[in-house]
């Protein structure tokens, strides 16, 4: 059964100006001071509070000739009114952050075979060019990153492409060659003209299942004519371990060129070899949800990254690259 009070006031909604007027009076307990605090005339303030009492169906103030007091209902509802006004203020601040590009939180997902080698450049760019951006980095494998992008847990990804995933738009950044990492003294070590078919019989060390770099390396091997029966030893969860296995004489591996300095520079027993043109390579891109609200921002970020990453051993791609 609907109460009489509910039926009388159904459809009457207090306005923000009414709530603001009441909150000011509740704080100052003086109409003149409250009106001055919020830049409203005293008659308008009094009218707004009266309208709020009518809309709510309760008396909020006890007015006397000398002072203003909150009624019991006014004391309770003053707390609610302030909470509503605070929440509206936060909403407006968030809307302002959305309107202003490169502010607020940006959740960036990165694959493990990119993160250690590109993040220093990415973080420096963000710090220098977008100081108001709260960048949060998540290092995960490709399948997990795509799940996070689709669910809204992540905003944009930095990973190897093509992905071929519906609803995901790729913004290509660069191509980079793979190099062959061998133990010092290996016949292919240091060469700059290694033919792809040399991969057919090598003892190749690869990353564990789930890493896209493993899949890319296997594709390169298949293109070189390597058969599925050729020995492939998979014992490493990361590139650092992989190159240590190479240093220990267990085989050879493929590294993206951006990883070479970090992963091989500290070990004199490792050497690299370059493939003859066209060398096997991978493409790295930003990926976003198709139709993302921040699409223009991500496209601008991609262009800024192309400029910043040009100093690395990569071939930067134009914005229209597909």
N, C-alpha and C positions, 0 to 999 in steps of 0.2 A: 504494500500500500504506500502511495506517495504522500509524504508529509505535507501539511499546508505550507510550511516555510519553503520547501523545495518547489512546490508548484508556483508560489508567488515569484521566486527569484530565478526560475529556470530560464536559461538563455541570456541572463545578464552577466556579462563578463567584465571584470575590472580591467581598466587600462593601465599601461605602464606609467603614464603620468599620474594617475590616481595613486598607484602604489608608491611612486617616488615621493609624492606630496605627503602621504601618510608616514612613510619611513622618516622623512625629515622632521615632521612634527614629533614622532615618537622619540627621535634622538634629542631634539632641542627642547621639547615641551614648551614651546613658545612659537606662536604663529609668525610674528615678525622675523625672528631669527631664522626660523625654518624657511620662510619665503626667500630671505636674502641668501641662504646657503645654496638653494637650487635655482636661483635666478627667476623666481616667479612672483607675481604680485600677491599681496596678502589676500585680497578677495578671491583671486583665482585659486590660491592654495586652499582656502577654506571651502570653496565650492567643490574642489577635487576630492577633499576628504569626505564631505557630505555625500557626494556621488558614490564614493566607494562604500560608505556605510549602507547606502540604499541598495547598491548592487549585491553586497554580501548579506544584507538583512540583519546586521548586528551593529550595536553602538560601539564605536572604537574609542571615543574620547569622552571625557567628562569636562565640559566647558564651564568655567566660572568667570567672573569679571576680573579676577586677579591672576589666574593661572590655568594651565591645561594639564589634565591628568589622563593617563591611559586607563580605560576600563579593564576589567579582567580579560574580556575577549580581545581588547586592543593589545594587551601585553603578550598574549599568545600569538596573535596574528602579525604583530610587528616583526617577530622572529622569522615567520614565513615570508613576509613581504621582503625583508632584507635578503633572504636566501634566493628568492625569485629574481630580484634585481642583480644580485651578484652573478647568478647563472646567465642572465641576459648579457651582462657585461662580458663574461667569458666567451659567450657565443659570438659577440661582435668582435672581440679580439681575435678569435679563431678565423672568422670571416676575413678580417683584415690580413691575417697571415696567409690565407689562401689567395687573396687578391695580389699580394706582394710575392713575386716569384723568389725562390731560393730562401725561404724562411720556413720555420717549423721543422718537423721531423722528415727525414728522407731515409727509408730503410732499403739499403743496397745489399743485394745478394751477389756473392762472388764465388766462382768455383776454385777449388784448392790449387789447380795448376795455373791460375792467373793471379790469385790474391797476393802471394809474397813478392811478385815481380812488378805488378802494376800499382798496387795500393800506395806505395810511397809517392808516386806521381799524382795519383788521384787525390790523396789526402792533402798534399801540398796545394794542389789546384783549388780544392774546396776551401781550405783555410785562407788562402790569399784572395780568391775572387768572390767566395760566398760565405763571409764570416758569420752571417746570421742563420746559416743552415745547420741543423742538428743532424749530422750524418751518423747513421747507425749501420754497422757492417756485419753481415752474416755470411760466414764461409760454410758452404754446403755443396754437396754434389748436385749435378744438374737436375736430376729427377726431383729432389727435395726443393730446389729453388723454384722450379716450375709449379710445384704444388703450392708453395708460398705465394708466388705471384698470382696464381688463380684464386686463392682464398682471400687475398688482400693482406696477408701477413707481411709481404714484401712489396715495395713500390716499383723497383727497377732492378734489373739483373745485369751483371757483367760476366759474359761467358762465351764459349765457343759456339759458333753457328755453322750451318743452318740447323734450326730446330725442327721446322716443319710442324709446328703446333698451332692449331686453329686458335684464334683469339689473341695471339701474341705477335706484336710488331717488332721487327729487328731493325736496329739502327747501326749498321756496320761501322766499325772504327778503323780496323787495320787488318792486314794479312801479315803473317810472320812465317818464316821458313823453319822447318825442323832440321836439326843437326844431329849427326851421329856421334855419340860419346863412347869412347873406347879407353882401354888401359894403354898407358904409354908403351910404345913398341908394337902396337897392333898395326898390321899392314895398311889399314885404312885410316889410321890416325893422322890428322894434319892435312889430309888431301882436300882439294877444293873441287874435285871433278868426280865424286863418287857416283857411279851409275846406280839407278834404283834397283836394278836386278841383283846388286850385291846383297840385298836384304833377303834373298831367297834362302840362303843356307846359314846365315849368322845365328849364333845363339843369342836370341833377343830377350831382354828383360823388360817386362811391362808392369804397369800398375794393376792393382786388384780390380775385380769386377765392380762396375758402377761408376768408374771414372771415364769421362768422355774421351780423355786423352788416350786411354787404352784402345777404345773403339777406333779412334782416328789412326792410331799406329797400325792396328790390324788392317784397316782399309788400305793404308799405304803399302803394307806388305802384300796384300792380295793383288793390288795393282801392279806390283813388281813381279808377280808370278809366284809368290810364295804359296806353298800348299798348306792346307790345314794340318797336315801331319808333321810339318817342320817343328822342331822343338821351340816352345815358348815357355819360359819359366816365369811364373807370376808369384812374387814373394814380397812385393813392396806396397805399402799403403800410401807412400808419398815420394816425391821426386828426390828428396834428400837421401832417403834410404836407397832408392834405386841407383843413384850414382855411386854410393858407397859399395854396393854390390858389384858394380862395374870395376871400381878401383881394386876390389878384392879378386878380380879375375874370373868372375862368374859369367861374364857375357858382355854384351853391348846394349845400348839403349838409345832411344830417340828423345831429344829434348826440344821444346820450343825455344827459339833463339833468345827470347826475353829471359829465360831461366838460366842460361849458360853461365853468365858471370857470377850469379849468386851460388849456383850449385857446383860449379867446377873450379872456381877461382882459388879456393883454399886447399886444393889437393893437386900437387904437382904430378901425381901419377895418372891423372886424367888428361886426355887430349880430345879435341873435337875435329870432326871432318865435315866438310860441306858437300852437298849433293850438286851434281851437274844440273844446269837449268833445263827444264823448269823443276826447281826443287819442290819436294813435298812441303805443304804448308797448311796452316789453319787460319781461319778467320775469327776474329773476336769482335763482339758487338755489345751494345746495350740492348736489352729487351724489355718491353713494357706491355701492359695490357692494351690491346687495340681499343682506341677510343678513350684512353685514360684521361681523366680530368686535367692532369698535369702534363699532357702530351707535349705542349709547346715548351714547357720547362725542360723536359727530358731531351727534346731535340736540341735545345740550346746547350744543355750539358754535354751532349754527344759531340757537338761541334767544338766546344771548349776542350774536351778530352782529345780530340784529333790533333789539335794544336799542341797540347801538353805532351802527348805521347810520341810526337814526331822525333824527339831526341833519342828514343829507344830504337833497337835494331828491328824496325818494322816498316811496312809500306802502308802509310796512312791512306785511307780511302775517302773519296769525295762523298758528300752528304747523300747524293743520289745513288750511290752504289747499292746494288742488290745482290 
